[in-house]
Each structure stands twice: as C-alpha cells, then as structure tokens.
Amino acid sequence: MKAVHLAAVGLGLLLSGCQLLGPDYHLPKDAAMQRPDLQGELAGEGANVMSAPVPDDWWKLYKDPKLNELVRQAMASNTDLRVAAANLSRARAQVEQAQSAGGWSGSMKAGAQRLQESGEAFLLADKVPVANVGDLGISTSYQFDLWGTLQRGIEAAQANADATQAAADTARITLVADVVRAYTQVCAANEEHHIAEQSLKLQAQSTSLTQRLRDAGRGDETQVTRSETQFKSLRAELPRYEALRQSGLFRLSMLLAKPLDQLPPGVAACAELPHIAQLLPVGDGAALLKRRPDVRQAERHLAAATAEIGVATGSLYPDISIGASVGTVGLLENLGTAPANRWGFGPLLSWTIPTNGSRARIREAEAVTQGALAKFDGVVLNAIRETQTSLVQYTALLQRRDALAEAELSAKTAADQTHQFFQAGRESFLADLQATRTYTDMRAQLSAANTQVAMSQIDLFLALGGGWESGRTQAPANAKP
C-alpha cells in the first residue's frame, strides 16, 4: 500500500505542473480582419445609402405582408435549412463526444462457459478436467489529460461546431435573398406584362387609325403594314413575361417546399414591385465583418486548425491513467469465495514512441493552420469587395433609373404632342409612329430598370450578411461554450 500511496503522490505532483500543448488560439495581429482600412465607412460619396446598422429582418423594410409570410414559411420548411440543421446536430454531437473523452470510464463483464483448458498452458503434464467456469468483474479508470490533448480536441470540435453554425446562418440569409428575389421576379413580370399590354393597346389604336386614314385616302398601305408590324412585335413579347412569372412561382414553390396552390394568397397576382421607401442602411466595415457568417465560419476553421496542432503534438507524449478492478474467476460453485476473488489498483502508462510520423503530422497541422489563415484573409477581403461592388452597382442603377424616368416622361410628352399634330395634319404618320415607338421603348426600359434596382437591393443586403439572427437555431441547454 505504501508503494500505491507514493504513486498517487507522484501523479499529483505531475498533474500540478501540466499545461496545454500547442499554441493558444488568438486572432493573428497580421490578419486582414485587423486592418484599419477595412473597418471604416463602406459607402463612398454620392451613394444612396446611410451608415445605420443593418436590421436582422431587412426584408420587412419593404412593408409587404405577403413577402413577410413567404419568408416565414420558407424559414420553417426549406429543405436546405433542414440539411443545415442536421449538420449542426451532428457537429454538436461531435462536441459531446470530445467532452466525454478521457476522465472516468468503467466497464463490467459477466460470463459462464463449459471449458476445457490446456494443461500445458499451466505447465501441467496432465489433462485439466472439463469444468463450468464463470468470470465476473467490474473495472474503472481515470485518464489524465496531462498534456491537454483532450482539451485541444474539445476546442477543435467546438470551433468546428461554431463553423457549422455559421454555415447554417449563410444558408439562412441565402434563402431569404432567394425568396425575396423570386417574389420580386413575379411582381416585375406582372408589372411589365401590364405595361406591355397597355403599349399593345395603344399600338392597336394607332393601327386602327392608320387603317381609317388609308380608307379615307389620307394614307397608304405601307403605313398600315408598318403599324401592324409594330403591333405584332409588341404582342410577341407577352409570352416572355408570363414565363418569367411562372418561373418565379416555381422557384417560390421549391424554396417553401409547397405546391403552387398553397403559396400565400395574392403572391401570384402581385403587380407592383416591392420597394423600400428610405435610404438603405449598410453600417460600416467593422460591423460587416462581425456580421457576415462566412467570415465567422472562416475564423472558426482557423481556430479549429490551431487546436489540432495541440492534438498532434500530444501524440509525442505518453498517456497516463489510474484504474481499479474487482472480480471473481473460477468454477461456478466457487465464485465469490476467497480463492476465486481478485482485485487490483494502480497507475498505467502507455507510450507509442514517436517514430511513426507523429512529427510529420504536427508539421501537417501547422501547414493546415497557415492555409486556414490565408483562406480567412481571403474571405474577409472578398466580403469587403462584394459589398463595395454591390454599393457601386446599386448607386449606378439608381442613377440610370432616375435618368430613364426623366426620359420616359419626355417621351410621353413628345408622343402626345406628335399625335395631336398628326391628327391635325401638321405631322406625318411616320413621325407619329416613331414618337409612339420611342415612348413604348422608354416605358419598357424604365420598367426593366426598376426591376434591376430591386434586384440590386437584394444583392446588396445579401452582401451585407443580414438576416440570419432572427431564425438562428439555439444551442442545447447542456452545450458547453
């Protein structure tokens, strides 16, 4: 017993001086995330945005109840989010496995058999009699994490779980953007279809007038043919808008995992583009980098790779545990008696001499960490680039839309005036037809420009990374930070 006591004291002294192997994780000072030039304002001079924080539920800025309901239903039933939730559950289970490694463990066994033992195995020349042999035993052990290998494994598993959570957040914001984009496509197709029908009606009236003028001797067949050609050209555009509308509805059906006839009421008939009646809030670079899930995912992968260096380094050192066992082995009728009972207690050291590539695995883990840092820097830089590019494109599309709105108003005025002059005999039919065609083209261009602005808004919010906080899956109550 004195030897056992000394062994326990020695283990206690050894444990008091243990420390974690491998580098402790911290954000590198030279990481792109730390660059001051990436922390400031995102929008340049003249941008039609404001630096207010991006709201979590940015789609509610449209103030469209149908759109809000579409997003809510997509959050509840989308298949991509179900996959992300399953991946997150798996990652959390892996954290629990890492937390359960080491420490106390126990086992119990019980068995009975009709047994013919080998006499020579016991150095006996005679045959050992056949007997009914039983074996009962209970054992327990405690593995010490002297080098922090198990703790580094927990750190790596938790960091990977955090990265999986960030991936789920990315899937969520992508889903929201896809829902808003599909809904906008349906509304835009309906609106442009309505404009095309109005233009077609206007051209039909022009064609009818041209025919009457021809019949009255004030025109010729060529003018009628030109007017009919313009009418047929406009009519040919109508199926395209219907196809865009249907494809948008099919997209919503897939995103919500519901049949078309179960989409929220009024969605298919939406005839006005959703719009935000305020400057878009974009925040600043520092808030962007903290908010975007892909940045957080890359940072967590870097933390996991750093922890794996400690795990690989721990393989250079021995594993030490202490255990105890008690049991009884012998003939069934003798089980539990003094001759059959056994027990044991003491430390156990196991060490695989590091000649099997252990040091190469450490270098491999270090190289993986360097690659994770480079990828992290790339994700940060790309996040800033995407957002700034989206801002520039959004501003340019707004300016183009405003210019087209002015041009459309001028074209309408010119078309009305020219048509009045034509009816009074002061302008030719060709001039009237050209003015009408110009106005029709400007209406179509303005409608398309409004759609581009709406889509650009969605791209900008997607680049800003907002919209995952409201639907985040909560961690289990027993999960460790």
N, C-alpha and C positions, 0 to 999 in steps of 0.2 A: 504493500500500500504506500510505503514511503516513496518508491520509485514513481508510482502513479501521481502522487502529490507533487513531486518535483517536475514531472512532465507538464502538469497543469499550470504550475507557476511559470515554467519556461514559455509555454504557449501564450500566457497572459502578457508576459514581457514583450514577446514578439509582436502580438497584436497591438500593443500600445504604440509601437513605432511604425506601423504600416501606413502606406499612403497610396493614392491612386497613381497607376502608371499611365504614361501617355500625356499629351498636352491637354490642359483645361481649355474648354472652348470659350472663345470670345470673338466678337466681330473684329476682323483684322483692320488695323489702322489704315492700310493702303487699299481697302476695299472701295469699289466705286460708290457704295452706299454712303460712305463717309465724305464724299467730295462736296465741298460747299457750293460749287456752281450748280449742283443738281437739286439743291434744297429750296431755291427761290421761286419766284413767280413763273408760272407756266405760260401765261398769255402775254404776247407782245403788244406793242402799241397798236391801237385800232381794232383789236379783237372784240367781238360782240359777246363777251362773257364777263363774269365777275369772279373775284377770288374767294367767295364764300365757300364753306365746306360743302362737299357733295353729299346729298341726303342718301341714306341707305335705300329707301324706296323711291328712287329717282323717277320711276315711271308714273308715279302719282302726280308729278308736275304737269302732266297732260290733262289732269282733271277729267278723265274719261272713265266712267264706271264700268263700261264693257271691257276696257283694257285691264282695269284692276282685277276684274273677275277672271279674265283669261290667265293672268299671271298667277293668281291664287290657285286656280285649278292645275296649272302646269307644275307649280311647286309641289302639289300633293300627289301627282300621278305620273310624272315624266319618267320614262324608262332610264334615261341617263342618270338621273338623280338616284334612282333605285340601285343602279350599279355602284355609284359613288358611296351610297350608304352601306352597301355590303362590303366594299373595300375598306371603309372606315371601321366597321365592326371587326374585320379581320385584323387590321392594324392594332386596334385596342386589345384584342385577344393576344397578339404577339407581345404587347407590353406586359400583360398579366403573366405570360409565360416567363419573360425575362425577370420579372419581380419575384417569381416563385423559385427561380434557380438558386442553388446554394441554401444556406441556412439549415433548418431542421428537415430531416426526412426520416421516414420509418417504413418498415415492411413486416409482414407476418406470413408465415408459411405453416402448412399442416399437410401431412401426407402419411399414407399407410400402404404397404405392399407386401406381397408374398415374395421373399427374397432369398436367392441363393448367392451368397458372397463367395468370392475367390479366396481359398485358403492361403495361397501363395501371396496374395496382396497383404496378408498379415504375417508373412514369413512362417506359415504353418505348413507342415508336410501333409497333414490330413485334410480331408474334405470337411468344410464347415457345414453344419446341418442347415436345412431349409427352415426358415422361421418367418413369422409375421413381425415385420419391423415397422415402427412408427417414428415420425420426426415432427416435432412441434417446436416453433421458435418465433421469437419477436426480437427485432433489432431496430436501433435508432442511431442516427449520426448527425453531426453538425459540421457542415463545410464552412471553413473560414475564408472570407474574401480578403486574404492578406494583401493582395496587390491591386485590389479594386477592379479586377477583371469583370466580375459580375456587375458591379456598379456601372462600369463603362458600357456593358451590354444593355443595361436598363436605359442609360442615356441615349444610346443609339436607337433602341426600339421606340422610346418616347419621341425622339426627333423625327423618326420615320412616320409615326402616327400623326404628328403635327403636320408633316408634309402631305400626308394623305388627306387630312382635314382641309388644307389649303387647296388641294386638287379638287375636293368636293365643292369648295367655295367657287373655284374657277368654273366648274360645271354649272353652278347655280347662276352666276352672272351671265354666262354664255346663253343659258336657257332663257333668261329674262330678255336679253337682247334679241334672241331669235323670235320670241313671242311678239315683242313689240314690232320687229321688222316685218313679220308675216302679217300682222294686223294692219300695219301701215300699207303694205302692198295691196291688201284687199280694198282698203279705203281709197288708195290712189287709183287703182284700176276702175273702181266705180265712178270716182270723180272724173277721171279722164274719159271714161266711156260716156258720161253725161255731156261733157264738153264736146266730144266728137259728134254726138247725136245732135246737139244744138248747131254745130257747124254744118252738119249734113242737112239739117232742116233749112238753114239759111241758104245753102247752095241749091237746094231743091227749089226754093222760091226764086232764086236768080235764074235757074234753068227755065222755070215756067215763064218768067217774064221775057226771057230771051226768045222763047218759042212764040209768045204772043206778038213780040215785036217783029219777028220773022213773018208771021202770018199777016201782019199789018203792012208789010213792005218796008219796014224800017231796019231790017237786019237780014243776014244771010244764013245759009246752012252751016257755014264754017263756025260762026259764033255759037250756034246751038251745039255743034259737036264738041267744041272746047268746053262749054259749060257742062255738058253731060259727062265728059271725061273727068273733070274735076269732081263731080258728084260721085262717080264710080270709084275714084281714088280715095275719097274720104270714107266711103262705105266699106272699102276693103280693110280699113284699119280697125273696124269694130270687133271682129273675132279675136284680135290680139289682146284687147283689153279684157275680154271675157276669159281668155286663157290665163292671163295674169291673176285675175280674181280667183279663178278656180285653184290655181297652183298655190296661192296664199292660203286658201281654206284647207287644202290638203296638208299643207305644212302645219297649220294650227292643229288639225286633227291628229297628226303624228306627235306633235310636241305635248299635247294634252292627253294622248293615248285614249282618245274618244272618237266615236263616229261623227261624221259631219252633222247629222241631225241632232246631236247632243251638245253642240257648241252653244255658248251663251246666246240668248235671244238678241237679235239686232246686229250681230257681228257680220253676217254675210251681206247685209244691206247698208253697211257703213258707207256713206257717200261724201264724207268730209275728212280731210287729212287731220290726224291728231297733231296739235301744235302746242308749244309751250309759250305762254304769253309773258315771258320775262327773260332777262339775261340768264344764260346757263351758268350755274355755279360749278367751278372747276377746282377750287382750292389751290394749293401750291405743290412744289416738288416734294417737300418733306412729307406732307400728308399723303401724296400719291404713292410714294414708295412704301409707306407703312400700310396703306390700304390694299394695294394690289395683291391678290392671293398668289400669283405666280412668283412675285418677288419673295413673299414669305415662304413659299414652297422651296425655292432655290436656297434660301438661307437655312432652312431646316435640314435640307440634304447636306449642306456644308457641316452643320453641327453633328449630324449622324456620322459622316465620314471622319470627322475629328475624333469622335468617341471610338470608332472602330480601330484607330491607331492604338489606343489603350488596350482594347481587346486582343489585338495581335501581339502586343508587347507582353501581355500576361502569359502567353504560351511559353515564354522563356523561363518561367519560374515554376516551382513545384506547387501542387495542390496539397493542402493540409486539412485534415478533418479529424474529429474525435468521435468515437462511437461506443456503443454498448449493445450487448446482445444477451439473451437468456433463452434457454430452450431445454428440451429433453429429447434424447435419441436412444432408441433401443427396442427391445422386444415390447410388443404391445402391452403385455401384462406387467412390464416393469416401468412403463412411462410414468414420470412423476416421482420416482424413487431416487434416492441419493446416487446410486451407481449410474443412472441414465441422465441425470441432470447436468447441465453445463451453463456457464456464463462467462462473459469477457467484457473488458473495458480498457480503452487505451487510444492513443493517437495513431493516425495513419498518414503517411507521407507518400505521395506518388509524383514522380517527375519523369517527364519524357525529355531526354537530353536533346537540346535544340540543334539537331543535325539534319532535320527533315524539311528544311525550307522555311523555318519559323522566321528567320531574319529577312528572308525574301518577302514573306507575307507582310512584314512591317513596312518594308520599302514600298510594297504594292499599296498598302493602306495610305501611306503618305502621298503617293502619286495620285490616288483617287481623291484625296483631300485637295490637292493642288488643282485637279480638274474641276472639282465641285466649286472651288473659289472662282475659277475662271468663268464657269457657267453662271454663277451668281452675279458676277460683274456684268456679264453679257445680258442677263435678264434685266438688271437694273437699267443699263443703258438703253436697252430696247424699249423698256416701259416709258422712259422719258421721250425717246424718239417717236414712238407710236402716238403718245398724247400730243406732243407738239405738232406732229404731222396732221393729226386729226383736227387740231385747233386751226391750223393754217388752211386746210381744205374747207372746214366749216365756214370760216370767215370769207373765203373766196366765193363759196357757193351762195352765201347770203348776199354778197355784193352783186353777183351775177343775177340772182333772183330779183333784187331790187331794180337793177337796170332793165331787166326784161319786163318788169311790171310797168315801168315808165314807157318802155317801147310799146307794150301791149295797149296801153291807154292811148298813145299817139296813133297807133294803127287803127284802133276803133274809131277815133275821131276822123281820121283820114278816110276810112271806109264809108262812114256815114255821109260825110260831105261829098265824096265822089259819087256815091249812089244817088244823092239828091240832084247833083249836077247832071248825071246821066238821064234821070227821069225828065229833067227839064230840057234835055237836048244839048247841054253845054259840055258834056264829056262823052267820049266814045265808050262803046261796050267793052273794048279791050282794057281801057283804064279802070272801068268799074270792076271787071273780073279780076284784074291784078290787085286792086285795093282790097277786095274781099278775100282773095287768096292770102295776101300778106297778113291781114287781120287773123284769119284762121290759123296760119302758121304760128303767129305770135301767141295766140291763146294756147296752142299745143305746147310750144316751147316753155311758156310760163308754168303750165301745169306740170310738165316734166321737171322744171327747175324746183318747184315746190316739193315734189317727191324727193329729189336729190337732197334738198336741205333737211327734210325729215329723216332720211336715211343717214345723213351725215351726223345728225344729232345722236342717233342711236350708236353709231360707230364711236363718237366721242365719249359717250357715257360708258361704253364697253372698255375703251382705252383707260378711262379714269378708274375702272375697277370697282364701281359702286354696285350695291345690290345683293351682296351675299350675307350681310349681317342679319337681316330680318328673318331668314329661313335657316340659319345655321343649326345643325344637329348638335344637341347638347351632349356633353360627355357624361358617362355614367357617374353616379354619385360616389362610387368607391374608387374611381380612377385617380391615380396619383399625379401631381403636377410634374 
